[in-house]
Structures are given as structure tokens and as C-alpha cells.
Amino acid sequence: MAVEVLLLVVGLMLAAVVLVGVGDRLRLPWPALMVLLGVAVAAVPGLPDAFELDPELILPLFLPPLLFATAQRTSWALFRARWRSIALLAVALVAVTITAVAGTALALVPGITLTAAVALGAMVAPPDPVAVEAVAGSVRMPRRLLSVLQSEGLFNDATALVVFQTAVLATVQGGELSAPGLVLRFVVGAAAAVALGIVFARAARWVADRVTDATGRSALTLVLPFAVYLAAEELHASGVVAVVVVALQLRSASTVDEAADRIVQRSFWDVVELLVTGVAFGLIGLDLRQVVTAAGPDLPRMLAHAAVVCAVVIGVRALWMTGAWLVVRRSADASAAPRTGREAVVMSWCGMRGLATLALALALPTTTLDGAFPARAELVVIACSVLVVTLIGPGLTLPVLVRALGVQADADTEHAAELAITQRARHAALTRMAAEERSYDLPDEAVAALHERMARLEAVLRGAPATSDERDRFEAVRRGRQLAAKVQADALAAAREEVLAARREPGVDPEAADRVLRRLDLRTVLLD
């Protein structure tokens, strides 16, 4: 049994690596291909049942590392600038979707109670942050749209989980839902999670400062999301919010002297994210088999009801994004989205459900104090149907839709964002170098060598590679002129400090800052 599970995990990891290449060639998001692969494998006759997921382990195993990886790509400044969008999408839209789905379920599903219908709404309401990042992140669309989708996905699970847990508890114990109680629980849970995330981030910084090995510090970042998620859940706070806060806090506390750490951790987390995402989406496809088995002969009727709920979920999001477009198009904020009807269509289509929906559906209890959980099998079928429709459909068609509507990444805009940060970094470096040239009595040849090196800084920050001859010359100068190397190191430190400061400012794209910072880090490590 254990060997079979191990073989499955290894096989899914290998499949993820292969499908990344296949997805690039076909221009399709590879996570959607992983789900299809999982479904195909699950349909193989005679496959043992050892591959069923324990619902209680789905979120704690997969959500913390993937949330942490996604949250590292954004910043506190971006959240402060977009708090209205986050509130409208991650709270208000989730609440409206829960209400619409609950009303639909009450009208369609025989024997369902109000609290069970609300639980269904909470299962299917939040677009999954992992699914949105995995699918939309691989499609060339404007950074404005992607950053809004990322912000929505990082916080909407917190809203849905509070509603789901309260609704399930009321169903099991025969109680009633209280709107003020739900709001109070959400606010208290979110506040506790924020405090916990800040405490864990500070503790992690304290530990990292005393670990001399870069590999050890990278390993700490892998353990941290699991630790803070589990601690938050034990304290009945939001594990999702706690993980996001700890990632944002650590990223904002990054210093100019951590160039090597940033390079190691970026590569480390790219690998972790790829493998964990592959296993998670593959297991989603595999686990759909038990849903079909549990439905039995009533599956066609359940699927008909599920089709109506899917239409409601998609329709509510489309109407909401249309309203957002009518408001945002008059906004003076150039970074707001959606600004056009085409962008509203793309954002409506990016409401992918994923791990959270599956985990909550399978976590429904089988019994209550009064007997069986109302319409449990049908609720699971409906939830998984919404997952498949909103994930596979957009996953396979989003690249085509983006190209057809002409809502593609504006290369000139992205280049301008990077260029502005590059110019700030270059100015900071040259200012520091000029100041230190006056402080040190450098020989003329050392000054000339410094200016020769720094002349290429702007090109390096834009991504132009250095030639092998240039690297040899840089290394020879480094060995022969230690003072010159010291001045250049200080200049590059000033450039990194300026980029980190820019990353924390409202209106600055964190992704653009990270690209410039990575080139500076690589340059620093190369010359060190």
C-alpha cells in the first residue's frame, strides 16, 4: 500500500515535469493537463483505492507552500493600494456567490437544509489561489489583471472557510446561522492570523540570522508555511491569512546583503512550486473517481443540478466583473482592473476552483445529530462539477481567449516599469561610487576600471548577458584592485537598497522590481 502511494507521488512529479514542456509547446497551462491526466489514470480499470485522499490532509499538505510561493510575488504596498479590490472580490463577491448558490440548491436539491445549502455555496464560491496562479500566471496577460487575481485568490479562502465551518457545525448540531456571528468570527480569525503571521515572521528572521548556511535558511522557509498554518488552525484563526502575512512580512524585511539567499531561495521555491502543484492537481483528477462511485445511479440527475449551479457560479462572477468594469473605467488609478469590457471577460473567465473546493467537499461529515448529512453525495458531486468546469474549461481556453480578445501583456508597459526601477538603481549606484571615490585615494587606473565596469550596469539590469571576455576581465580587476571591488560592492548595495525601497512603494509592480533585483543579486554574487 505504502509503496503504491510512493510510486504514485513519484509518477505525478515526473508527469508534472513532462507536462510543463508539453504545455509550453501547446501553449496550454500545464496544471489543467495534470488534472486531465489524473482523470485518465483514475479511469484505468482495476486501479486500487489506495489513491484516495484524506480530506483533512489536502489543505494542510498542499495549500501552505503554494500560498507562500504566490504571496512572495506581491508586496504590502500592493495590498494597501488595492484593499478596495480585495474587499470587493475576496469578501463581497464570495458572500454574493454563496447566497446565489445556496438559493439555487434549495430550489433544486431534494431534502437539503438551509445550512447545508450555505455549506455548498461556501465550497464553490472562492476561486482557488493555487489554480488561478497556476493557470493565469502562465498566460501572457497585463500585470494589472494578474495582480488583482492574485490578491483575490490569496484572501477569499479565508471568507469561505469561516462560512463553511459555521454552516457545517449548524447542520450537524441542528442550529441556525447568525450573520453577526459569522462577521465576528471572520474579523477575529483574520486579526489573530495577522498577528500570528507577524510573530512567526519575526521569529523566523531571528532564527535565520543565526543560521550561517544559505541552504539551511532556504529550508527554514519551507518549514515556516506549514508551521504557521497549523498553529493558526489550532488557535481557530485563518491559516490562509497567516501564511500570506508571514510571506509578505519576510519579503518586505529582505535586506541588501541577502543577494545569495534570494538567488538560492528563488530557485528552491521554483522547484517546490512545480512539484507540489503537479502532485496536487494530479491527485484532484484521481480523487474524482470516488465522487462518481458515491453518486451511484443518481449521477445523471445530480449532474443536471450541477450544470445549473455551474451556470449560476459563472454568471454571478460575470455580472460582478461587469459592474467592476463600469466603476473602474472611470477610476484615475491606472493600475486598476478591469478597465475595458475585454478585460472584464478575461477576469470573469479566471474564476478557477481547485484544491479548496475539493478539500471542503470531501470534508463534509456523513452524519448529524438527526441522522445522515442532508444530500451529502449530491453536494459533493455539485462541488466537484463546479471545480472541473471552472478549472478545465478556462485552463484549456484561456490562452486562446486572451489572444482572441487582444488582452495580452503590454510589453512596452512592462519594459517601462522595469526601466524606471533600473534608472533608480543605476543612479543610486553611481552616486555611491562617486562619493566613495572621493573618500578613497584610488589610483587613476582603478577609477578607469570602475567606470568601465559600471558603464554596463544599466544593460545588465535590463538582462543583457556579459561576455566571457568581460567576465575574465572583471575577475582580473577584482583580484588586483581590492579597493575598487569594495567601492563597486557598496555601489551595487546602494542599487539593491533602492530597488527594495521601490518595491515597498505603492504603485510599483513587485514583479518588475523582483526581476531587476534578481539581476543585481546575480551580478553581486558573480563579482563576490
Buried (B, 14 or more C-beta within 10 A) or exposed (E): EEEEEEEBBEBBBEBBEBBBEEBEEEEBBBBBBBBBBBBEBBEEEEBEEEBEBEBEEBBBBBBBBBBBBBBBBBBBBBBEBBEEBBEBBBBEBBBBBBBBBBBBBBEBBEEBBBBBBBBBBBBBBBBBBBBBBBBBBBBBBBBBBBBBBBBBBBBBBBBBBBBBBBBBBBBBEEEEBEEEEBEEBBEBBBEBBBBBBBBBBBBBBEBBEEEEEBEEBBBBBBEBBBBBBBBBBEBEBBBBBBBBBBBBBBBBBBEBEBBBBBBBBBEBBEEBBBBBBBBBBBBBBBBBBBBBEBBEEEBEBBBEBBBBBBEBBBEBBBEBBBEBBEEBBEEEBEBBBBBBEBBBBBBBBBBBBBBBBBBBBBBBEEEBEEEEBBBBBBBBBBBBBBBBBBBBBBBBBBBEBBEEBEBEBBEEBBEEBBBBBBEBBBEBBBBBBEEBBEEEEBEEEBBEBBEEBBEBBBEBBBEEEBEEEEEEBBEEBBEEBEBBBEBBBBBBBBBBBBBBBBBBEEEBBBBBBBBBBBBBBBBBEEBE
